[in-house]
Amino acid sequence: MRTNSIINTAVKALFALVLLTAAFNLNAGTKDEIIARMKERLPAVEKLKDAGVVGENNLGYLQVRDNSADTKNAVDTENNDRKQVYAAIAAKNGVAAEVVGKRRAIKIAEKAKKDQWLQDDKGEWYQKQ
């Protein structure tokens, strides 16, 4: 049952990502490459979040909660793609990329699984209940 829940959550997250990419000002190749990379990384990202070594900060980015070099590399790679996504959406909508990231952080927090680490708007870390 839990596996189905995880799969459903992952599918919903990917669907949301595809919807977000409709707003991209990037060329199709770049957009498709970013989607493919993020989709491929999703299981590893979820595993890191489930283990509590990575959290979602209030700016819409992953943040390392331990000092593992492998974890930092995975987080940096994911955040680089998120930054491109947020910048493209921001440019299309005439807002700052930071605004897009903060809005995305709210959505991520709403969909986060129990016990995953999140950061509130004041910068305090908490585990979702």
Secondary structure, DSSP 4 states (H G I P E B T S, - for coil): -HHHHHHHHHHHHHHHHHHHHTT--S-HHHHHHHHHHHHHHHHHHHHHHHHTSEEE-TTS-EEESS--HHHHHHHHHHHHHHHHHHHHHHHHHTS-HHHHHHHHHHHHHHHPPTT-EEE-TTS-EEE--
